[in-house]
Structure formats: C-alpha cells, structure tokens
C-alpha cells in the first residue's frame, strides 16, 4: 500500500466517524440531556454513579469515573463526585472470574456496593455481553437507575431507565461517538450542579 492511498483513508475515516457522531447528536440529544439531569439528581441526593464495560468500554468506564471524581472542565472548581468504575479492579475481577464466573463480575459488585437510587452507566458497543445483561438485571432488582450507551442494538432498551443509541454498526465509530457522549455527560453534570 502506498502513502497516497493511506492519506486518502485518513480523510475518509474521519468523515465516516464525524458522520456517525453528527447523526447521533441529532437523534440522541434529548437522551443525553435527560441522562445528565438524572446523574446530577443522583449526585445531589448523595448517591453514586457506577460505570461498567468490557474491553475498550472498560477503559471508557475508568476514564469517565476519573472525570467525575477528579474534574473535567478547567473553568469549574468543584469537589469530587461519587463515581466508581466496576471494570478497573483487576484483583476482584480475576478472583471472582476464577471462583464464580466472568458473567457476574459487575452484578456482584453492584450487589455489594449499590444502593437504591444510584445510577449504573453501562457502556457496550454490542449489548450482547452476559455480564452487562446481568448487571442491568441486578440494578433493576435493587431499584438502581440504568443508563445504557450502546450501538444499534435495541434489545436492551426496554430493560434500562434510559438508552443512548449510536446509529452505527462499526465498532470503532461507536466507540468514538461514545467518548464524545461521555464527555458531554460530565460536562453537562458539572454545569447543572456547579453553575
């Protein structure tokens, strides 16, 4: 492959990614704002945010939890917000997977630390992971609100409090749009609570 072909791919890739993000912004803006208010209400009430995902979505979960507990915007001085990634504790994840099942790594943590009226944010491109489905069920059993960030799969929508769908079947573009949505969520929450 020559350099010119690769250069052309750069432009095409970014156009495709931007198109997915733009379409998602048009379709999902109401849900993003609604999710921001739900998260803000939860934090103001003294409850916490739990976040989970697998693979790249696990990285997103850790990233988003860090934005909540640390800070996002340089223009807002604030206290830390109660948020935790359920994907980040490798000791628990490997112990539980070894002793029980990888399918219950999130639901067990929710059972342990979750409380009524907390929020669980689930990040999944496919929506097919058993541990995500079990996490939703555990949260529902405990009256924990659920926010699902996902691709074109609608089969989990009826199980969650709120779903933000990204209109794409391309995993990489779904992930790119998810990061933008995650940044919007923390940006809006900071504004709602501290402005």
N, C-alpha and C positions, 0 to 999 in steps of 0.2 A: 504494500500500500504506500502511495506517495504522499508527500506533505500537503499538496493541494486538496486531495480527497479528504484528508483528515481535517483540514481547515474548514472545508465545506460542512463536514459533520458537526463541527463545533457550533456553527451558526444554526444549523437545523435542530440540533439537540436543544439548544437554549430556546429556540422558537417553540418547539413542542412543549417544553417544560413551562414556559410562560403562558402558553395557551391553556394548559391544564389549570394552572394557578388562577388565571383570569376567569375561566369558566366556573371554577369552584367559588371564587369570590362573588360572582353574580348569583349563583344558586344557593350558597350556604351562608351568606352574610347574616341572615336572621338567626340562624342556629349558632353562629359564632358569638354574636352579641348576647343571645339568650344564655349560652354556656358561661360567658364572662360574668353575667349577673348572678347565676347560680353559684359559681365558685366564690364570688365576692360575698354573697349572703352567707355561705357556709363558713368562710374565714371570719367574718364579722361576728358570727354566732359562737366562735370558739371551737369550731370543729376543724377537721383537717382534710387535706387532699392527698389521696393515694394514687399513684400512677404506675401502670404496668404495660409491658410489651415484650416481644421476643426479638432477638437479633438486632437489626438496625433500630427497631422500635423500642428495644430495651435501652439503647443509647439515648434515644429521644426521651424516654421516661426519666432517665438520670439527669439529662440536660434540663428538662422542664422543672423537675424538682429543685435543681440547683438555682434556677432563675427565681422560683418562689422563695426559697429560704435565704438566698443571698440578695440579689437585685437584678433588675432588667434595665431600667432606664437610668441614665446618669443624672437626669433632671429631677428625679423624685428621691427624696431622702425618706427612708421608711424603716420600720422594724422588719425582721424576718417573718415570713408567712409559713404556717404549719403545712409542710408538704414532704412526702417521702416516696422514693421510687421503690417499688416492690421487686424490681428487676436487678438491683445493684448489690445485694448481699450474697456474694458467691459462697460463703460458708453455709448459710441457710439453704440456698438453692441446691447445692451439691449434697448436703446432708439429707434434706427432705426427698430429693430425687432418688437417692440411694436407699433410704429407709422406706419410702412410700411410693411416690410417683411424681414425675415431672408435670403431669396433668394437674396437680393440685398445689403447685408452688405458690401461686397467687392466692387461691381461695383459703389456704391455711393461714397465710399472713393476714388476710382480711379478717378471718375468724379470730385471730389473736389480737389485733390492734384496732380493727374497725369498730366504729360506733355509729349508732343511728344518726342520720343526717350528715354524715361525712359525704365526701364526693370521691368516687373512683373514676379516674380517667383511664380508658383503655385505648391503646394505640396499636392498630393492626391493619396491615395492608389487605390481607385476605379475609380476616374474620373467621378462619377455619381452625385455628389452634384450640385444642381442647382445654388448655389451661386458661385461655381468655374466656371461653364459654362458661367454664366452672367458676371463674372469678365473678362474672356477671350474675350467675345464679346465687352465689354466696352473698354478694352485695344486696341483691333483691331480698333474700331471706332476712337480712339484717336491717332493712329499710335504709340502705345507703344509696344515694343518688348515683347514677352512672352516666358518664359522657363518653361516647364511642367516637373515635376518629378512625375512619376506615375508607377503603376504596369503594368500588361499585357494588359491593355485596350488601343486599338489603335484608338478608335473613336474620340478622341480629337486631335490626332496628326496633322491632316490636318488644324486645327484651330490655331495652335501655331507656333511661329517662330522656335522653337526648342523643341524637346521632348526627355527626357532621360527615357527610359522604363526599369523597373526592371523585370527581367524574373522570375516571381513567381506569384502564386495566393494566397499565405499565407500572410495575412496582417502583421503579426509580422515580418516576414523575409523581406518584402518590406520596412517596417519602419526602420529596422536595416540597410539595404543597403542604404536607403535614407540618414540617418545620415552620413554615410561614404562619400556619394557623396557630401552632403552639406559641409562637412569638406574639401573635395578635392577642391570644388569651391572656398572657401575663401582662402585656402592655395595657390592655383594657382593664384588667383587675387592678393594676396599680392606679390607673386613673379613677376608677369607680371608688376605691377605698381611700385614696390619699389626695384627691383633688376635689 
